[in-house]
Amino acid sequence: MSTAELFLEPDEAADFIRDTLATDGLVVIGDEGSEIGLCPYITFYIYHTEDQYLPLADKMIGIYAEFSKLIDVPFERIWKEDTQDWLPAGDKRLPALHELPEVARRRHAEGKPFWLDATDQETEAASARWAFCARVRDGGMRYTTLKLTFRHKWYRQNKARWHAFVLHCLALLQPEHCYSGFEVGNGGFNVLGAYEADVMERICADHFYGMDIDHVSKMGFHSFCYHHDDPIFDPEVLEGMKNPSQKYTDPSDLGAGLRTPTWCFLLTPFWRDKLGKSAADVRAELCDPRIEIVDIPFEVGPHNPKGEPALWIRLGELDLHPVEQGVPEVLIKANRLIRPIRCDRLQLLTLDPWDDDPNPRFDFQSAMRWMGRFDEDSDWPCTDARTMQGPLVGPLRCEAGQPCPRDGEWETPAQANSRRRFKQGEVMPSVEGDYGQTIWQWVGD
């Protein structure tokens, strides 16, 4: 795309928002080969020492094998580490699964990170239904990361299987951060930035409270110098610091605090200690039948001397939370809990802004406001939209076969001229169309 003209006209953006709400799959927009849309993801950020490089690489390879059995659409393209390019899945030049540990050992000996990437799209620039992106690093200033993109429709039919897989990954990887929800799908592959994704994130942020922003290559630093206090760093480097006791943390990186949660997030003993709350305190503050909290066994170490568990917190159902439905109460509760350690100055853009940029993108002020959108005093996305929001009788979308959640007129993009009136409790009908499952949208009274 050209960065000197609009990526989306207002009517195109409105159509994209409407279609995303009305369908159960991934709605994409953009040039061929780089189509993007909103999709579910989960990312694990792992803090570790250099001697854990190879064990972590082995764990990533094992998770890749398990993840490959979950997906219902095969990978199309796979990253070849030796030649640093993408090849079609099944290409004979790609290493076999049993050869990947040797690739990791070679990369480690060369002092380089180990990448293991795959996508079900023909290019890595397109938002995937299924994607695997592992970055194993040397334990210096950056987190090792694992990002998984998963198919929304598959998840809705396999929730128990997915959540069991996630709990297994959490216990195995012992991450310091972990987030899951909806995002403008980037797969984690973009290293130099993606202008189109930056623009789409800013457009969608005005319409969906439940959208997250996750750029592992940009956010995945745990410090500018050193974030933690454990004695694992080179003494000569520490000695060379002007004041090694004042360990500086870059406020625009995840080393500075937690991201605003939109669905699932991890609260480790390290961050719970920063928060000054016990596990019991957290459970009491988030006591709500819609919120599920699971203990994740965490190893004893410098950041967890008592061997306390981490808390994996799920805030209701996976949902984009359209702005017109009001601010979700469960997200307000979670935000109130983590606000003292929230990373408000987190860098949201993959590319720095410039003058005369015709497209909407986050800047320092809007990023700060967006990070605090669940605060009681927030005006996001604007004062008028915030004050007009009130309690709703039910959601603004309903699948066929489910009872109508509120009186009024409804329509579905699965059929032209479909608008009709339903009463609360009436079973919503299915119609023939090209969209697959029929999803009705509330139009008004």
Contacts in CASP RR format, 6 or more apart in sequence:
PFRMAT RR
TARGET T0000
AUTHOR 0000-0000-0000
METHOD contacts of the structure
MODEL  1
MSTAELFLEPDEAADFIRDTLATDGLVVIGDEGSEIGLCPYITFYIYHTE
DQYLPLADKMIGIYAEFSKLIDVPFERIWKEDTQDWLPAGDKRLPALHEL
PEVARRRHAEGKPFWLDATDQETEAASARWAFCARVRDGGMRYTTLKLTF
RHKWYRQNKARWHAFVLHCLALLQPEHCYSGFEVGNGGFNVLGAYEADVM
ERICADHFYGMDIDHVSKMGFHSFCYHHDDPIFDPEVLEGMKNPSQKYTD
PSDLGAGLRTPTWCFLLTPFWRDKLGKSAADVRAELCDPRIEIVDIPFEV
GPHNPKGEPALWIRLGELDLHPVEQGVPEVLIKANRLIRPIRCDRLQLLT
LDPWDDDPNPRFDFQSAMRWMGRFDEDSDWPCTDARTMQGPLVGPLRCEA
GQPCPRDGEWETPAQANSRRRFKQGEVMPSVEGDYGQTIWQWVGD
1 7 0 8 1.000
1 30 0 8 1.000
1 31 0 8 1.000
1 195 0 8 1.000
1 196 0 8 1.000
3 195 0 8 1.000
3 357 0 8 1.000
3 359 0 8 1.000
4 358 0 8 1.000
5 358 0 8 1.000
6 358 0 8 1.000
6 359 0 8 1.000
7 30 0 8 1.000
7 195 0 8 1.000
7 196 0 8 1.000
7 199 0 8 1.000
7 200 0 8 1.000
7 359 0 8 1.000
8 16 0 8 1.000
8 29 0 8 1.000
8 199 0 8 1.000
8 200 0 8 1.000
8 203 0 8 1.000
12 29 0 8 1.000
13 203 0 8 1.000
16 27 0 8 1.000
16 29 0 8 1.000
16 37 0 8 1.000
17 204 0 8 1.000
17 207 0 8 1.000
18 413 0 8 1.000
18 441 0 8 1.000
19 27 0 8 1.000
19 413 0 8 1.000
20 27 0 8 1.000
20 37 0 8 1.000
20 38 0 8 1.000
20 320 0 8 1.000
21 320 0 8 1.000
21 322 0 8 1.000
21 396 0 8 1.000
21 397 0 8 1.000
21 441 0 8 1.000
22 397 0 8 1.000
22 412 0 8 1.000
22 413 0 8 1.000
22 435 0 8 1.000
22 439 0 8 1.000
22 441 0 8 1.000
23 413 0 8 1.000
23 435 0 8 1.000
23 437 0 8 1.000
23 439 0 8 1.000
24 152 0 8 1.000
24 153 0 8 1.000
24 156 0 8 1.000
24 399 0 8 1.000
24 437 0 8 1.000
24 439 0 8 1.000
25 151 0 8 1.000
25 152 0 8 1.000
25 153 0 8 1.000
26 37 0 8 1.000
26 38 0 8 1.000
26 39 0 8 1.000
26 127 0 8 1.000
26 129 0 8 1.000
26 151 0 8 1.000
26 152 0 8 1.000
27 37 0 8 1.000
27 38 0 8 1.000
28 35 0 8 1.000
28 36 0 8 1.000
28 37 0 8 1.000
28 126 0 8 1.000
28 127 0 8 1.000
29 35 0 8 1.000
29 36 0 8 1.000
29 37 0 8 1.000
29 200 0 8 1.000
30 36 0 8 1.000
30 196 0 8 1.000
33 121 0 8 1.000
33 122 0 8 1.000
33 123 0 8 1.000
33 125 0 8 1.000
33 126 0 8 1.000
34 123 0 8 1.000
34 125 0 8 1.000
34 126 0 8 1.000
34 196 0 8 1.000
35 126 0 8 1.000
35 127 0 8 1.000
36 126 0 8 1.000
36 127 0 8 1.000
36 184 0 8 1.000
36 185 0 8 1.000
36 186 0 8 1.000
36 196 0 8 1.000
36 197 0 8 1.000
36 200 0 8 1.000
37 127 0 8 1.000
37 184 0 8 1.000
37 185 0 8 1.000
37 200 0 8 1.000
38 127 0 8 1.000
38 182 0 8 1.000
38 183 0 8 1.000
38 184 0 8 1.000
38 185 0 8 1.000
38 204 0 8 1.000
38 208 0 8 1.000
38 211 0 8 1.000
38 320 0 8 1.000
39 127 0 8 1.000
39 128 0 8 1.000
39 129 0 8 1.000
39 149 0 8 1.000
39 150 0 8 1.000
39 151 0 8 1.000
39 152 0 8 1.000
39 182 0 8 1.000
39 183 0 8 1.000
39 185 0 8 1.000
40 149 0 8 1.000
40 150 0 8 1.000
40 151 0 8 1.000
40 152 0 8 1.000
40 155 0 8 1.000
40 180 0 8 1.000
40 181 0 8 1.000
40 182 0 8 1.000
40 183 0 8 1.000
40 318 0 8 1.000
41 147 0 8 1.000
41 148 0 8 1.000
41 149 0 8 1.000
41 150 0 8 1.000
41 180 0 8 1.000
41 181 0 8 1.000
41 182 0 8 1.000
41 183 0 8 1.000
41 185 0 8 1.000
41 187 0 8 1.000
41 212 0 8 1.000
41 214 0 8 1.000
42 147 0 8 1.000
42 148 0 8 1.000
42 150 0 8 1.000
42 166 0 8 1.000
42 178 0 8 1.000
42 179 0 8 1.000
42 180 0 8 1.000
42 181 0 8 1.000
42 264 0 8 1.000
43 145 0 8 1.000
43 146 0 8 1.000
43 147 0 8 1.000
43 148 0 8 1.000
43 177 0 8 1.000
43 178 0 8 1.000
43 179 0 8 1.000
43 180 0 8 1.000
43 188 0 8 1.000
43 214 0 8 1.000
43 216 0 8 1.000
44 145 0 8 1.000
44 146 0 8 1.000
44 147 0 8 1.000
44 169 0 8 1.000
44 170 0 8 1.000
44 173 0 8 1.000
44 175 0 8 1.000
44 177 0 8 1.000
44 178 0 8 1.000
45 143 0 8 1.000
45 144 0 8 1.000
45 145 0 8 1.000
45 175 0 8 1.000
45 176 0 8 1.000
45 177 0 8 1.000
45 178 0 8 1.000
45 216 0 8 1.000
45 220 0 8 1.000
45 222 0 8 1.000
45 254 0 8 1.000
46 56 0 8 1.000
46 143 0 8 1.000
46 144 0 8 1.000
46 145 0 8 1.000
46 146 0 8 1.000
46 173 0 8 1.000
46 174 0 8 1.000
46 175 0 8 1.000
46 176 0 8 1.000
47 139 0 8 1.000
47 143 0 8 1.000
47 175 0 8 1.000
47 176 0 8 1.000
47 222 0 8 1.000
47 227 0 8 1.000
47 228 0 8 1.000
47 303 0 8 1.000
48 56 0 8 1.000
48 139 0 8 1.000
48 144 0 8 1.000
49 139 0 8 1.000
49 232 0 8 1.000
50 138 0 8 1.000
50 139 0 8 1.000
50 140 0 8 1.000
52 139 0 8 1.000
53 104 0 8 1.000
53 108 0 8 1.000
53 114 0 8 1.000
53 136 0 8 1.000
53 137 0 8 1.000
53 138 0 8 1.000
53 139 0 8 1.000
54 101 0 8 1.000
54 104 0 8 1.000
54 105 0 8 1.000
54 108 0 8 1.000
56 136 0 8 1.000
56 144 0 8 1.000
56 173 0 8 1.000
57 101 0 8 1.000
57 104 0 8 1.000
57 108 0 8 1.000
57 114 0 8 1.000
57 136 0 8 1.000
58 101 0 8 1.000
58 104 0 8 1.000
59 172 0 8 1.000
59 173 0 8 1.000
60 114 0 8 1.000
60 116 0 8 1.000
60 134 0 8 1.000
60 136 0 8 1.000
60 146 0 8 1.000
61 97 0 8 1.000
61 100 0 8 1.000
61 101 0 8 1.000
61 104 0 8 1.000
61 116 0 8 1.000
63 134 0 8 1.000
63 146 0 8 1.000
63 169 0 8 1.000
63 172 0 8 1.000
63 173 0 8 1.000
64 97 0 8 1.000
64 100 0 8 1.000
64 116 0 8 1.000
64 118 0 8 1.000
64 132 0 8 1.000
64 134 0 8 1.000
65 97 0 8 1.000
66 165 0 8 1.000
66 168 0 8 1.000
67 132 0 8 1.000
67 148 0 8 1.000
67 165 0 8 1.000
68 75 0 8 1.000
68 118 0 8 1.000
68 132 0 8 1.000
70 150 0 8 1.000
70 158 0 8 1.000
70 161 0 8 1.000
70 162 0 8 1.000
70 165 0 8 1.000
71 120 0 8 1.000
71 130 0 8 1.000
71 151 0 8 1.000
71 154 0 8 1.000
72 151 0 8 1.000
72 154 0 8 1.000
73 120 0 8 1.000
73 129 0 8 1.000
73 130 0 8 1.000
73 151 0 8 1.000
74 89 0 8 1.000
74 120 0 8 1.000
75 89 0 8 1.000
75 118 0 8 1.000
75 119 0 8 1.000
75 120 0 8 1.000
75 130 0 8 1.000
75 132 0 8 1.000
76 88 0 8 1.000
76 89 0 8 1.000
76 119 0 8 1.000
76 120 0 8 1.000
76 121 0 8 1.000
76 122 0 8 1.000
77 86 0 8 1.000
77 87 0 8 1.000
77 88 0 8 1.000
77 89 0 8 1.000
77 118 0 8 1.000
77 119 0 8 1.000
77 121 0 8 1.000
77 122 0 8 1.000
77 123 0 8 1.000
77 124 0 8 1.000
78 86 0 8 1.000
78 87 0 8 1.000
78 88 0 8 1.000
78 89 0 8 1.000
78 90 0 8 1.000
78 91 0 8 1.000
78 94 0 8 1.000
78 117 0 8 1.000
78 118 0 8 1.000
79 85 0 8 1.000
79 86 0 8 1.000
79 87 0 8 1.000
79 115 0 8 1.000
79 116 0 8 1.000
79 117 0 8 1.000
79 118 0 8 1.000
79 124 0 8 1.000
80 86 0 8 1.000
80 87 0 8 1.000
80 91 0 8 1.000
80 93 0 8 1.000
80 94 0 8 1.000
80 95 0 8 1.000
81 95 0 8 1.000
81 103 0 8 1.000
81 107 0 8 1.000
81 114 0 8 1.000
81 115 0 8 1.000
81 116 0 8 1.000
82 103 0 8 1.000
83 93 0 8 1.000
86 117 0 8 1.000
86 123 0 8 1.000
86 124 0 8 1.000
87 93 0 8 1.000
87 94 0 8 1.000
89 118 0 8 1.000
95 102 0 8 1.000
95 103 0 8 1.000
100 116 0 8 1.000
103 114 0 8 1.000
104 114 0 8 1.000
104 136 0 8 1.000
107 113 0 8 1.000
107 114 0 8 1.000
108 114 0 8 1.000
108 138 0 8 1.000
111 138 0 8 1.000
113 135 0 8 1.000
113 136 0 8 1.000
113 137 0 8 1.000
113 138 0 8 1.000
114 134 0 8 1.000
114 135 0 8 1.000
114 136 0 8 1.000
115 133 0 8 1.000
115 134 0 8 1.000
115 135 0 8 1.000
115 136 0 8 1.000
116 132 0 8 1.000
116 133 0 8 1.000
116 134 0 8 1.000
116 136 0 8 1.000
117 124 0 8 1.000
117 131 0 8 1.000
117 132 0 8 1.000
117 133 0 8 1.000
117 134 0 8 1.000
117 189 0 8 1.000
118 131 0 8 1.000
118 132 0 8 1.000
119 126 0 8 1.000
119 128 0 8 1.000
119 130 0 8 1.000
119 131 0 8 1.000
119 132 0 8 1.000
119 149 0 8 1.000
119 187 0 8 1.000
119 189 0 8 1.000
120 128 0 8 1.000
120 129 0 8 1.000
120 130 0 8 1.000
120 131 0 8 1.000
121 127 0 8 1.000
121 128 0 8 1.000
121 129 0 8 1.000
121 131 0 8 1.000
124 187 0 8 1.000
124 189 0 8 1.000
125 189 0 8 1.000
125 190 0 8 1.000
125 194 0 8 1.000
127 149 0 8 1.000
127 184 0 8 1.000
127 185 0 8 1.000
127 186 0 8 1.000
127 187 0 8 1.000
128 149 0 8 1.000
128 185 0 8 1.000
128 187 0 8 1.000
129 149 0 8 1.000
129 150 0 8 1.000
129 151 0 8 1.000
130 149 0 8 1.000
130 150 0 8 1.000
130 151 0 8 1.000
131 147 0 8 1.000
131 148 0 8 1.000
131 149 0 8 1.000
131 187 0 8 1.000
131 188 0 8 1.000
131 189 0 8 1.000
132 147 0 8 1.000
132 148 0 8 1.000
133 145 0 8 1.000
133 146 0 8 1.000
133 147 0 8 1.000
133 148 0 8 1.000
133 187 0 8 1.000
133 188 0 8 1.000
133 189 0 8 1.000
133 216 0 8 1.000
134 145 0 8 1.000
134 146 0 8 1.000
134 147 0 8 1.000
135 144 0 8 1.000
135 145 0 8 1.000
135 146 0 8 1.000
135 216 0 8 1.000
135 217 0 8 1.000
136 144 0 8 1.000
137 143 0 8 1.000
137 144 0 8 1.000
141 221 0 8 1.000
141 222 0 8 1.000
141 223 0 8 1.000
141 224 0 8 1.000
141 225 0 8 1.000
141 226 0 8 1.000
142 220 0 8 1.000
142 221 0 8 1.000
142 222 0 8 1.000
143 176 0 8 1.000
143 177 0 8 1.000
143 216 0 8 1.000
143 220 0 8 1.000
143 221 0 8 1.000
143 222 0 8 1.000
143 254 0 8 1.000
145 216 0 8 1.000
145 220 0 8 1.000
146 169 0 8 1.000
146 173 0 8 1.000
147 187 0 8 1.000
147 188 0 8 1.000
147 214 0 8 1.000
147 216 0 8 1.000
149 185 0 8 1.000
149 187 0 8 1.000
150 162 0 8 1.000
152 318 0 8 1.000
155 162 0 8 1.000
155 318 0 8 1.000
163 314 0 8 1.000
166 180 0 8 1.000
166 264 0 8 1.000
166 312 0 8 1.000
167 294 0 8 1.000
167 296 0 8 1.000
167 312 0 8 1.000
170 178 0 8 1.000
170 266 0 8 1.000
170 296 0 8 1.000
170 310 0 8 1.000
170 312 0 8 1.000
171 296 0 8 1.000
171 297 0 8 1.000
174 298 0 8 1.000
174 299 0 8 1.000
174 310 0 8 1.000
175 266 0 8 1.000
175 268 0 8 1.000
176 222 0 8 1.000
176 268 0 8 1.000
176 270 0 8 1.000
176 271 0 8 1.000
176 303 0 8 1.000
177 254 0 8 1.000
177 258 0 8 1.000
177 259 0 8 1.000
177 266 0 8 1.000
177 268 0 8 1.000
178 264 0 8 1.000
178 265 0 8 1.000
178 266 0 8 1.000
178 312 0 8 1.000
179 212 0 8 1.000
179 214 0 8 1.000
179 259 0 8 1.000
179 261 0 8 1.000
179 262 0 8 1.000
179 264 0 8 1.000
179 265 0 8 1.000
179 266 0 8 1.000
180 263 0 8 1.000
180 264 0 8 1.000
180 265 0 8 1.000
181 210 0 8 1.000
181 212 0 8 1.000
181 262 0 8 1.000
181 263 0 8 1.000
181 264 0 8 1.000
181 318 0 8 1.000
182 208 0 8 1.000
182 210 0 8 1.000
182 211 0 8 1.000
182 212 0 8 1.000
182 262 0 8 1.000
182 263 0 8 1.000
182 318 0 8 1.000
182 320 0 8 1.000
183 201 0 8 1.000
183 211 0 8 1.000
183 212 0 8 1.000
183 213 0 8 1.000
183 214 0 8 1.000
184 197 0 8 1.000
184 200 0 8 1.000
184 201 0 8 1.000
184 204 0 8 1.000
184 211 0 8 1.000
184 213 0 8 1.000
185 197 0 8 1.000
186 194 0 8 1.000
186 197 0 8 1.000
186 214 0 8 1.000
186 215 0 8 1.000
188 214 0 8 1.000
188 215 0 8 1.000
188 216 0 8 1.000
188 217 0 8 1.000
190 197 0 8 1.000
190 215 0 8 1.000
190 217 0 8 1.000
190 350 0 8 1.000
191 217 0 8 1.000
192 350 0 8 1.000
193 215 0 8 1.000
193 217 0 8 1.000
193 218 0 8 1.000
193 350 0 8 1.000
193 351 0 8 1.000
194 350 0 8 1.000
194 351 0 8 1.000
195 350 0 8 1.000
195 351 0 8 1.000
195 359 0 8 1.000
197 350 0 8 1.000
198 349 0 8 1.000
198 350 0 8 1.000
198 351 0 8 1.000
198 361 0 8 1.000
198 362 0 8 1.000
199 359 0 8 1.000
199 360 0 8 1.000
199 361 0 8 1.000
201 211 0 8 1.000
201 213 0 8 1.000
201 348 0 8 1.000
201 362 0 8 1.000
202 359 0 8 1.000
202 360 0 8 1.000
202 361 0 8 1.000
202 362 0 8 1.000
202 366 0 8 1.000
203 360 0 8 1.000
204 211 0 8 1.000
205 211 0 8 1.000
205 362 0 8 1.000
205 370 0 8 1.000
205 381 0 8 1.000
206 323 0 8 1.000
206 381 0 8 1.000
207 322 0 8 1.000
207 323 0 8 1.000
207 381 0 8 1.000
208 320 0 8 1.000
208 321 0 8 1.000
208 322 0 8 1.000
208 323 0 8 1.000
209 262 0 8 1.000
209 320 0 8 1.000
209 321 0 8 1.000
209 322 0 8 1.000
209 323 0 8 1.000
209 326 0 8 1.000
209 327 0 8 1.000
209 328 0 8 1.000
209 331 0 8 1.000
209 373 0 8 1.000
209 374 0 8 1.000
210 262 0 8 1.000
210 263 0 8 1.000
210 319 0 8 1.000
210 320 0 8 1.000
210 321 0 8 1.000
210 328 0 8 1.000
210 331 0 8 1.000
211 262 0 8 1.000
211 320 0 8 1.000
212 259 0 8 1.000
212 260 0 8 1.000
212 262 0 8 1.000
212 263 0 8 1.000
213 348 0 8 1.000
214 259 0 8 1.000
215 348 0 8 1.000
215 350 0 8 1.000
217 350 0 8 1.000
218 347 0 8 1.000
218 349 0 8 1.000
218 350 0 8 1.000
219 253 0 8 1.000
219 254 0 8 1.000
219 259 0 8 1.000
219 346 0 8 1.000
219 347 0 8 1.000
220 253 0 8 1.000
220 254 0 8 1.000
220 255 0 8 1.000
221 250 0 8 1.000
221 253 0 8 1.000
221 254 0 8 1.000
221 255 0 8 1.000
222 228 0 8 1.000
222 253 0 8 1.000
222 254 0 8 1.000
222 255 0 8 1.000
223 247 0 8 1.000
223 248 0 8 1.000
223 249 0 8 1.000
223 250 0 8 1.000
223 253 0 8 1.000
223 255 0 8 1.000
224 248 0 8 1.000
224 249 0 8 1.000
224 250 0 8 1.000
224 253 0 8 1.000
225 241 0 8 1.000
225 247 0 8 1.000
225 248 0 8 1.000
226 233 0 8 1.000
226 238 0 8 1.000
226 247 0 8 1.000
227 247 0 8 1.000
227 249 0 8 1.000
227 255 0 8 1.000
228 247 0 8 1.000
228 302 0 8 1.000
228 303 0 8 1.000
229 247 0 8 1.000
229 302 0 8 1.000
230 301 0 8 1.000
230 302 0 8 1.000
230 303 0 8 1.000
238 244 0 8 1.000
249 255 0 8 1.000
249 256 0 8 1.000
250 256 0 8 1.000
251 343 0 8 1.000
251 344 0 8 1.000
251 345 0 8 1.000
252 345 0 8 1.000
252 346 0 8 1.000
252 347 0 8 1.000
253 343 0 8 1.000
253 346 0 8 1.000
253 347 0 8 1.000
254 343 0 8 1.000
254 346 0 8 1.000
255 343 0 8 1.000
256 343 0 8 1.000
256 345 0 8 1.000
256 346 0 8 1.000
257 271 0 8 1.000
257 274 0 8 1.000
257 341 0 8 1.000
257 342 0 8 1.000
257 343 0 8 1.000
258 265 0 8 1.000
258 267 0 8 1.000
258 271 0 8 1.000
258 338 0 8 1.000
258 341 0 8 1.000
258 342 0 8 1.000
258 343 0 8 1.000
259 265 0 8 1.000
259 342 0 8 1.000
259 343 0 8 1.000
259 346 0 8 1.000
259 371 0 8 1.000
260 335 0 8 1.000
260 338 0 8 1.000
260 342 0 8 1.000
260 371 0 8 1.000
260 372 0 8 1.000
260 373 0 8 1.000
260 374 0 8 1.000
261 313 0 8 1.000
261 315 0 8 1.000
261 331 0 8 1.000
261 334 0 8 1.000
261 335 0 8 1.000
261 338 0 8 1.000
262 315 0 8 1.000
262 321 0 8 1.000
262 331 0 8 1.000
263 314 0 8 1.000
263 315 0 8 1.000
263 316 0 8 1.000
263 318 0 8 1.000
263 319 0 8 1.000
264 312 0 8 1.000
264 313 0 8 1.000
264 314 0 8 1.000
264 315 0 8 1.000
265 313 0 8 1.000
265 315 0 8 1.000
265 334 0 8 1.000
265 338 0 8 1.000
266 296 0 8 1.000
266 310 0 8 1.000
266 311 0 8 1.000
266 312 0 8 1.000
266 313 0 8 1.000
267 275 0 8 1.000
267 282 0 8 1.000
267 310 0 8 1.000
267 311 0 8 1.000
267 313 0 8 1.000
267 338 0 8 1.000
268 298 0 8 1.000
268 303 0 8 1.000
268 304 0 8 1.000
268 310 0 8 1.000
269 298 0 8 1.000
269 303 0 8 1.000
269 304 0 8 1.000
269 306 0 8 1.000
269 307 0 8 1.000
269 308 0 8 1.000
269 309 0 8 1.000
269 310 0 8 1.000
270 303 0 8 1.000
270 304 0 8 1.000
271 341 0 8 1.000
272 278 0 8 1.000
272 279 0 8 1.000
272 282 0 8 1.000
272 308 0 8 1.000
272 311 0 8 1.000
274 341 0 8 1.000
275 337 0 8 1.000
275 338 0 8 1.000
275 340 0 8 1.000
275 341 0 8 1.000
277 285 0 8 1.000
277 337 0 8 1.000
279 295 0 8 1.000
279 308 0 8 1.000
279 309 0 8 1.000
279 311 0 8 1.000
282 293 0 8 1.000
282 311 0 8 1.000
282 313 0 8 1.000
282 337 0 8 1.000
283 293 0 8 1.000
283 311 0 8 1.000
285 333 0 8 1.000
285 336 0 8 1.000
285 337 0 8 1.000
286 293 0 8 1.000
286 313 0 8 1.000
286 333 0 8 1.000
286 334 0 8 1.000
286 337 0 8 1.000
288 329 0 8 1.000
288 330 0 8 1.000
288 333 0 8 1.000
290 315 0 8 1.000
290 316 0 8 1.000
290 330 0 8 1.000
291 313 0 8 1.000
291 314 0 8 1.000
291 315 0 8 1.000
291 316 0 8 1.000
291 330 0 8 1.000
291 333 0 8 1.000
291 334 0 8 1.000
292 313 0 8 1.000
292 314 0 8 1.000
292 316 0 8 1.000
293 311 0 8 1.000
293 312 0 8 1.000
293 313 0 8 1.000
293 314 0 8 1.000
294 311 0 8 1.000
294 312 0 8 1.000
294 314 0 8 1.000
295 309 0 8 1.000
295 310 0 8 1.000
295 311 0 8 1.000
295 312 0 8 1.000
296 309 0 8 1.000
296 310 0 8 1.000
296 311 0 8 1.000
296 312 0 8 1.000
297 309 0 8 1.000
298 304 0 8 1.000
298 307 0 8 1.000
298 308 0 8 1.000
298 309 0 8 1.000
298 310 0 8 1.000
299 307 0 8 1.000
300 306 0 8 1.000
300 307 0 8 1.000
301 307 0 8 1.000
313 334 0 8 1.000
315 328 0 8 1.000
315 330 0 8 1.000
315 331 0 8 1.000
315 333 0 8 1.000
315 334 0 8 1.000
316 330 0 8 1.000
319 328 0 8 1.000
321 328 0 8 1.000
321 331 0 8 1.000
322 396 0 8 1.000
323 381 0 8 1.000
323 385 0 8 1.000
323 389 0 8 1.000
324 385 0 8 1.000
324 389 0 8 1.000
324 396 0 8 1.000
325 389 0 8 1.000
325 392 0 8 1.000
325 395 0 8 1.000
325 396 0 8 1.000
326 389 0 8 1.000
326 390 0 8 1.000
326 392 0 8 1.000
327 373 0 8 1.000
327 374 0 8 1.000
327 386 0 8 1.000
327 389 0 8 1.000
331 374 0 8 1.000
332 374 0 8 1.000
332 376 0 8 1.000
334 374 0 8 1.000
335 342 0 8 1.000
335 372 0 8 1.000
335 374 0 8 1.000
335 375 0 8 1.000
336 374 0 8 1.000
339 375 0 8 1.000
342 371 0 8 1.000
342 372 0 8 1.000
343 371 0 8 1.000
344 368 0 8 1.000
344 371 0 8 1.000
344 372 0 8 1.000
345 364 0 8 1.000
345 367 0 8 1.000
345 368 0 8 1.000
346 367 0 8 1.000
346 371 0 8 1.000
347 367 0 8 1.000
348 362 0 8 1.000
348 367 0 8 1.000
348 370 0 8 1.000
349 361 0 8 1.000
349 362 0 8 1.000
349 367 0 8 1.000
353 361 0 8 1.000
353 363 0 8 1.000
362 370 0 8 1.000
369 378 0 8 1.000
369 379 0 8 1.000
369 380 0 8 1.000
370 380 0 8 1.000
372 378 0 8 1.000
372 380 0 8 1.000
373 380 0 8 1.000
373 381 0 8 1.000
378 386 0 8 1.000
379 386 0 8 1.000
380 386 0 8 1.000
392 406 0 8 1.000
393 405 0 8 1.000
393 406 0 8 1.000
393 407 0 8 1.000
393 424 0 8 1.000
394 405 0 8 1.000
394 406 0 8 1.000
395 405 0 8 1.000
395 442 0 8 1.000
396 441 0 8 1.000
396 442 0 8 1.000
397 439 0 8 1.000
397 440 0 8 1.000
397 441 0 8 1.000
397 442 0 8 1.000
398 404 0 8 1.000
398 405 0 8 1.000
398 410 0 8 1.000
398 428 0 8 1.000
398 439 0 8 1.000
398 440 0 8 1.000
398 442 0 8 1.000
399 428 0 8 1.000
399 437 0 8 1.000
399 438 0 8 1.000
399 439 0 8 1.000
399 440 0 8 1.000
400 428 0 8 1.000
400 429 0 8 1.000
400 430 0 8 1.000
400 431 0 8 1.000
400 437 0 8 1.000
400 438 0 8 1.000
400 439 0 8 1.000
400 440 0 8 1.000
401 427 0 8 1.000
401 428 0 8 1.000
401 429 0 8 1.000
401 430 0 8 1.000
402 427 0 8 1.000
402 428 0 8 1.000
403 424 0 8 1.000
403 425 0 8 1.000
403 426 0 8 1.000
403 427 0 8 1.000
403 428 0 8 1.000
404 410 0 8 1.000
404 422 0 8 1.000
404 423 0 8 1.000
404 424 0 8 1.000
404 425 0 8 1.000
404 426 0 8 1.000
404 427 0 8 1.000
404 428 0 8 1.000
404 440 0 8 1.000
405 424 0 8 1.000
405 425 0 8 1.000
406 424 0 8 1.000
406 442 0 8 1.000
407 421 0 8 1.000
407 422 0 8 1.000
407 423 0 8 1.000
407 424 0 8 1.000
407 445 0 8 1.000
408 421 0 8 1.000
408 422 0 8 1.000
408 423 0 8 1.000
408 442 0 8 1.000
408 443 0 8 1.000
408 444 0 8 1.000
408 445 0 8 1.000
409 419 0 8 1.000
409 420 0 8 1.000
409 421 0 8 1.000
409 422 0 8 1.000
409 442 0 8 1.000
409 443 0 8 1.000
409 444 0 8 1.000
409 445 0 8 1.000
410 419 0 8 1.000
410 420 0 8 1.000
410 421 0 8 1.000
410 422 0 8 1.000
410 428 0 8 1.000
410 440 0 8 1.000
410 441 0 8 1.000
410 442 0 8 1.000
410 443 0 8 1.000
411 418 0 8 1.000
411 419 0 8 1.000
411 420 0 8 1.000
411 440 0 8 1.000
411 441 0 8 1.000
411 443 0 8 1.000
412 418 0 8 1.000
412 431 0 8 1.000
412 435 0 8 1.000
412 438 0 8 1.000
412 439 0 8 1.000
412 440 0 8 1.000
412 441 0 8 1.000
413 435 0 8 1.000
413 439 0 8 1.000
413 441 0 8 1.000
414 431 0 8 1.000
414 432 0 8 1.000
414 433 0 8 1.000
414 434 0 8 1.000
414 435 0 8 1.000
414 436 0 8 1.000
414 438 0 8 1.000
414 439 0 8 1.000
415 431 0 8 1.000
415 432 0 8 1.000
415 433 0 8 1.000
415 438 0 8 1.000
418 431 0 8 1.000
419 443 0 8 1.000
422 428 0 8 1.000
422 440 0 8 1.000
428 438 0 8 1.000
428 440 0 8 1.000
429 438 0 8 1.000
430 437 0 8 1.000
430 438 0 8 1.000
431 438 0 8 1.000
END
